[in-house]
Amino acid sequence: MTEQAETFLRFVGIDWGSEAHQACVIDGSRKVLLEKAFAHSGKGLSELVEAVLAAAGVEAEQVAVAIEVPRGAIVDTLLERGLAVFAINPKQLDRFRDRHSVAGAKDDRRDALVLADSLRTDEPAFRRVRAGDPTLIELRELGRIHEELKAERIALGNRLREQMQRYFPQVLTIGNVYEDRWLWELLEKAPTPVLAKRVSLAKIGSLLKRYRIRSLTPEAVRDAVSAEALHVAPGVLEACRRHVALLLPRLRLVHEQKSAVEREIEAILEKLSEPLEGKAEHRDARLLQSLPGLGKLVCATMLTEATEPLENRDYRSLRTLCGVAPVTKRSGKQHAVSMRTSCSRRLRTALFYWADNATKREARWKERYTALRAAGHSHGRALRGLADRLLALLVAVLKSGTPYDPARRGRPILATELAATSP
């Protein structure tokens, strides 16, 4: 009997759905014990767990559940009842589905059976899902909210910029319509070129002083908005003015919400950086923030989106999950190395910002980036190489439990190392 069969006696596949979940329970010999759909509701999920345990006829600890989505109420319910939950990438599941039907047939009942049977035979291909730290769950949600607010601000800013280009392009020469609050207030007071010419220098100066804008003088702002205006058809000016009047409050609201979320993220990171009672070692949040170029938002993303590799100090899993590990394809005389695309989009973006900031914060990383560029690598490839080294440094810092010390410089970069670096 295999170790897997000794640990888990029953295997469950759940095909997740927005309205209902299809469950399939099998034993070690692949005999189907239950096939049933359950509604996505509090009562439905409770009935699902009760039916699974009743059909299994063993203790909850001896039941393994396979599912594609590693989060949500259904996963929380299963973990709370003590069942072992395993997640798998949908692309991998598609390959397992070919075992059962080469014709490509697909339906909810079949997918649930494929999940259960694949977990029975190929448990190492699945990832164990464990209950997360409540603080990290909150931090992850705040990080994703921040990402959504940032995208919404950019979308609203694009619309405002489009309106300015349509009838009032002078405004674009004096500020950033995406985030300059003083410019939004100026547009509220004077949304058209005619009204902008009537704003006094005293009011403009007061506005600049309130927002601490020192790069512009009242005269420069007045001259810019008073420049010759575009000629537009009758009705266009009024239509654009109304459009801008609707956009500005939304931009201000998104900006305020984004700032509030950033303050909450910072507060949680400070809490996570405090040493635990009775322990002298530094916590991971404190160690991460000691690294060059790794700011609050990147730190929050790393802690919440790469929790397991960080806890295990697993450099190989971390670089794969972040997308900096290249993909090698070798067959016969053919050999190709390409960028990894199957990875966490949030972690890839976070590492891009981290590597770029590191080149601006510390000469060592700037020199390495320059050397990679001189070796013929593109900007993106050079940053990926830099990010790979930064991840190795991160894992070393976590293993040592000591904050990063820039005085402890590594050995010089060798030309042979650059030549051997994969694309």
C-alpha positions in Angstrom: 0.0 0.0 0.0 1.4 3.5 -0.9 2.0 6.2 1.6 -0.8 8.3 0.0 -3.3 5.4 0.4 -2.3 5.0 4.1 -2.8 8.7 4.7 -6.0 9.3 2.7 -8.6 6.6 2.3 -11.2 8.7 0.4 -10.7 11.2 -2.4 -13.2 14.0 -3.3 -13.3 16.1 -6.5 -15.3 19.3 -6.5 -16.0 21.1 -9.7 -16.5 24.7 -8.4 -19.3 26.8 -9.9 -20.8 30.2 -9.2 -24.3 28.8 -8.4 -23.7 25.1 -7.7 -20.7 22.7 -6.9 -20.5 19.2 -8.3 -19.0 16.7 -5.9 -17.6 13.2 -6.5 -16.3 10.9 -3.8 -14.3 7.8 -4.6 -12.3 5.2 -2.6 -8.8 3.9 -3.1 -10.0 1.5 -5.8 -11.7 4.2 -7.8 -15.2 3.1 -6.9 -17.6 6.1 -7.0 -19.3 6.5 -3.6 -21.2 9.8 -4.2 -22.0 12.1 -7.2 -24.2 15.1 -6.4 -24.5 18.8 -7.0 -24.9 21.3 -4.0 -26.0 24.9 -4.1 -23.6 27.7 -3.4 -25.1 28.8 -0.1 -24.5 28.5 3.6 -26.9 25.6 3.8 -25.7 24.0 0.6 -22.0 24.0 1.6 -22.9 22.5 5.0 -24.9 19.7 3.2 -21.9 19.2 0.9 -19.5 18.5 3.8 -22.1 16.3 5.6 -22.8 14.3 2.5 -19.1 13.8 1.7 -18.3 12.6 5.2 -21.3 10.3 5.3 -20.4 8.8 1.9 -16.7 8.5 2.9 -17.4 6.6 6.1 -14.0 7.5 7.6 -12.6 10.3 9.8 -12.3 13.8 8.2 -8.5 13.6 8.4 -8.5 10.6 6.1 -10.4 12.5 3.3 -8.6 14.5 0.6 -10.4 17.0 -1.5 -9.3 18.3 -4.9 -10.5 21.6 -6.3 -9.3 24.1 -8.9 -10.0 27.3 -6.9 -7.8 27.5 -3.8 -9.9 30.1 -2.0 -13.5 31.1 -1.2 -16.2 30.0 1.2 -16.2 26.4 0.0 -12.5 26.0 0.8 -12.9 27.7 4.1 -15.8 25.4 5.0 -13.8 22.3 4.1 -10.7 23.3 6.1 -12.8 24.2 9.1 -14.3 20.7 9.2 -10.8 19.2 9.1 -10.6 17.9 5.5 -7.4 18.1 3.6 -7.8 20.4 0.6 -5.6 20.3 -2.5 -5.6 22.8 -5.4 -4.4 22.3 -9.0 -3.9 24.6 -11.9 -6.8 24.4 -14.5 -4.2 23.7 -17.3 -2.9 20.7 -15.4 -6.4 19.5 -14.9 -7.0 19.7 -18.6 -4.1 17.3 -19.2 -5.5 14.9 -16.6 -8.9 15.0 -18.3 -7.3 13.5 -21.4 -6.8 10.3 -19.4 -10.5 9.8 -19.2 -11.6 11.0 -22.7 -9.3 11.5 -25.7 -12.3 12.9 -27.5 -12.2 16.0 -25.3 -15.6 15.5 -23.6 -16.2 17.8 -20.7 -19.0 18.3 -18.1 -19.2 19.0 -14.4 -19.7 15.4 -13.3 -16.7 14.3 -15.4 -14.5 17.1 -14.1 -15.3 16.2 -10.5 -14.4 12.6 -11.1 -11.2 13.6 -12.9 -10.2 15.8 -9.9 -10.8 13.0 -7.4 -9.1 10.3 -9.5 -6.1 12.5 -10.3 -5.6 13.3 -6.6 -5.7 9.5 -5.9 -3.0 8.8 -8.4 -0.9 12.0 -8.6 -1.0 13.8 -5.3 2.4 15.5 -5.8 0.9 17.4 -8.8 -1.4 19.1 -6.4 -0.7 21.9 -3.9 -1.9 21.6 -0.3 -4.1 24.4 0.8 -3.9 25.5 4.4 -5.8 28.0 6.5 -4.1 31.4 6.2 -3.1 33.8 8.9 -6.1 36.2 9.4 -3.8 39.2 9.3 -2.3 38.1 6.0 -5.7 37.5 4.5 -6.7 41.0 5.4 -3.4 42.3 4.0 -3.9 40.4 0.7 -7.4 41.8 0.3 -6.2 45.3 0.9 -3.4 44.8 -1.7 -5.9 43.7 -4.3 -8.3 46.6 -3.5 -5.3 48.9 -3.9 -4.6 47.4 -7.3 -8.3 47.8 -8.4 -8.3 51.5 -7.2 -5.1 52.2 -9.0 -6.5 50.8 -12.3 -9.8 52.8 -11.7 -7.8 56.0 -11.2 -5.9 55.4 -14.4 -9.1 54.8 -16.3 -10.7 57.9 -14.9 -7.5 59.9 -15.6 -7.5 58.7 -19.2 -11.1 60.0 -19.6 -10.2 63.3 -18.1 -7.1 63.7 -20.2 -9.2 62.9 -23.3 -11.6 65.7 -22.4 -8.8 68.1 -21.9 -7.3 67.3 -25.3 -10.7 67.8 -26.8 -11.2 71.4 -25.7 -8.7 72.6 -23.0 -5.2 71.1 -23.8 -3.4 74.0 -22.0 -4.1 72.3 -18.7 -2.0 69.3 -19.6 1.1 71.5 -19.7 1.0 72.5 -16.1 0.1 69.3 -14.2 -0.8 65.7 -14.1 -4.5 65.1 -14.5 -4.2 61.6 -12.9 -3.1 62.6 -9.4 -2.6 66.4 -9.0 -5.4 67.4 -6.6 -4.7 71.1 -7.0 -5.3 70.8 -10.7 -8.6 69.1 -10.1 -9.7 71.9 -7.8 -8.6 74.5 -10.5 -10.8 72.7 -13.0 -13.7 72.7 -10.6 -13.3 76.5 -10.3 -12.6 77.1 -13.9 -13.5 74.2 -16.2 -13.3 76.2 -19.4 -10.7 78.5 -21.0 -12.9 81.5 -20.6 -13.5 81.0 -16.9 -9.8 80.2 -16.4 -8.8 83.6 -17.7 -10.9 85.2 -15.0 -9.3 83.5 -12.1 -7.1 86.0 -10.2 -3.5 85.5 -9.4 -4.3 85.6 -5.7 -6.6 82.6 -6.0 -4.1 80.7 -8.0 -1.4 81.5 -5.5 -3.5 80.4 -2.6 -4.3 77.2 -4.4 -0.6 76.4 -5.0 0.3 77.3 -1.5 -2.4 75.1 0.0 -1.1 72.1 -1.9 2.5 73.0 -1.5 3.3 73.3 -5.2 6.6 75.1 -5.5 7.5 74.1 -9.1 5.0 76.6 -10.6 4.2 80.2 -10.0 0.8 81.8 -10.2 1.9 83.8 -13.3 3.0 80.6 -15.0 -0.3 78.9 -14.4 -2.3 81.9 -15.5 -0.2 82.3 -18.7 -0.7 78.6 -19.5 -4.5 78.5 -19.1 -4.9 81.8 -20.8 -3.2 80.7 -24.0 -5.2 80.7 -27.2 -8.0 78.1 -26.9 -9.0 75.5 -29.4 -11.9 76.3 -31.7 -14.7 73.8 -31.2 -18.2 73.4 -32.6 -21.2 74.9 -30.7 -22.3 72.7 -27.8 -19.0 70.8 -27.5 -17.7 73.1 -24.7 -20.8 72.7 -22.6 -20.9 69.0 -23.1 -17.2 68.6 -22.1 -17.7 70.8 -19.1 -20.5 68.6 -17.8 -18.4 65.5 -18.5 -15.5 66.9 -16.5 -17.8 67.9 -13.7 -18.8 64.3 -13.3 -15.3 62.9 -13.5 -13.6 65.1 -10.9 -15.6 63.9 -7.9 -15.0 60.3 -8.9 -11.2 60.9 -9.3 -11.1 62.6 -5.9 -13.0 59.7 -4.2 -10.7 57.0 -5.8 -7.7 59.0 -4.7 -8.9 59.3 -1.1 -9.8 55.6 -1.0 -6.4 54.6 -2.4 -4.6 56.7 0.2 -6.7 55.2 3.0 -5.9 51.7 1.8 -2.2 52.5 1.7 -2.3 53.8 5.3 -4.0 50.5 6.4 -1.4 48.4 4.6 1.4 50.4 6.3 -0.3 49.9 9.7 -0.6 46.1 9.2 3.0 45.9 8.0 4.1 47.7 11.2 2.1 45.2 13.2 3.7 42.3 11.4 7.2 43.8 11.9 6.9 43.8 15.7 8.8 41.0 17.3 6.7 38.2 18.8 6.5 38.0 22.6 9.3 36.0 24.1 11.2 35.7 20.8 14.2 37.8 19.7 14.4 37.0 16.0 13.1 39.4 13.4 9.8 38.7 11.7 9.7 38.3 7.9 8.0 41.6 7.3 10.8 43.4 9.0 13.4 41.5 7.1 11.8 42.1 3.7 11.5 45.9 4.3 15.2 46.0 5.0 16.0 45.1 1.4 16.9 47.8 -1.1 14.0 49.1 -3.2 11.4 46.9 -1.6 8.6 49.3 -0.5 5.4 48.8 1.5 3.2 47.7 -1.4 5.8 45.2 -2.8 6.4 43.9 0.7 2.6 43.3 1.2 2.4 41.6 -2.2 5.3 39.3 -1.4 4.0 38.3 2.0 0.5 37.6 0.8 1.0 36.1 -2.7 4.1 34.0 -1.9 3.3 33.0 1.6 4.3 29.3 1.3 7.6 29.7 -0.5 8.6 32.4 2.0 7.7 30.3 5.0 9.7 27.4 3.6 12.6 29.6 2.5 12.2 27.9 -0.9 14.2 29.9 -3.5 13.4 27.6 -6.5 9.6 27.7 -5.9 9.7 31.5 -5.3 11.6 32.3 -8.5 9.2 30.0 -10.5 6.1 31.6 -8.9 7.4 35.1 -9.6 8.2 34.3 -13.2 11.9 35.0 -13.2 12.9 31.4 -13.7 13.2 30.8 -17.5 11.5 27.9 -19.3 13.9 25.5 -21.1 12.7 23.3 -24.0 15.1 20.6 -25.2 14.4 17.9 -27.7 17.1 16.2 -29.8 19.2 18.9 -31.4 16.7 21.7 -30.5 17.2 23.8 -27.5 15.2 26.9 -26.6 15.0 29.0 -23.5 12.2 31.5 -23.1 10.5 33.8 -20.5 8.1 32.1 -18.1 4.5 33.3 -18.6 2.7 30.8 -16.3 3.3 32.6 -13.0 1.6 35.0 -10.6 0.9 38.3 -12.4 0.9 40.2 -9.2 4.3 38.9 -8.1 5.8 39.5 -11.5 4.6 43.1 -11.4 5.9 43.5 -7.8 9.3 42.2 -8.8 9.5 44.5 -11.8 9.0 47.5 -9.5 11.4 46.1 -6.9 14.2 45.5 -9.3 13.7 48.9 -10.9 13.7 50.6 -7.5 16.8 48.7 -6.4 18.8 50.2 -9.3 17.9 53.7 -8.0 18.6 53.0 -4.3 21.9 51.2 -4.4 24.9 51.5 -6.8 25.6 47.7 -6.6 22.3 46.9 -8.4 22.7 49.7 -10.8 26.1 48.4 -11.8 24.7 44.9 -12.3 21.8 46.2 -14.4 24.3 48.2 -16.6 26.5 45.1 -17.0 23.5 43.0 -18.1 22.5 45.7 -20.6 26.0 45.8 -21.9 25.9 42.1 -22.4 23.1 42.5 -24.9 20.0 41.9 -22.7 16.9 43.9 -23.1 15.5 46.2 -20.3 13.0 43.6 -19.3 15.5 40.7 -19.4 18.0 42.7 -17.3 15.4 43.5 -14.7 14.4 39.8 -14.5 18.0 38.8 -14.0 18.3 41.5 -11.3 15.1 40.3 -9.7 16.4 36.7 -9.6 19.4 37.8 -7.7 17.3 39.9 -5.4 15.1 36.8 -4.6 18.3 34.8 -3.7 19.3 37.7 -1.4 15.8 37.7 0.1 15.9 34.0 0.9 19.4 34.4 2.4 18.2 37.2 4.6 15.2 35.1 5.7 17.4 32.1 6.5 19.8 34.1 8.5 17.1 36.1 10.3 19.3 39.2 10.0 18.2 42.4 8.3 20.0 43.3 5.0 23.3 45.1 5.5 24.5 47.0 2.4 28.0 47.1 3.8 28.3 43.3 3.2 28.9 43.4 -0.6 29.1 40.3 -2.7 32.0 39.5 -5.0 32.3 41.3 -8.3 30.2 40.1 -11.3 32.1 37.9 -13.7 31.7 38.1 -17.4 31.4 34.3 -17.5 28.4 34.5 -15.2 26.7 37.0 -17.5 27.3 34.8 -20.5 25.9 31.8 -18.8 22.8 33.7 -17.6 19.7 32.3 -19.3 17.4 34.7 -21.3 
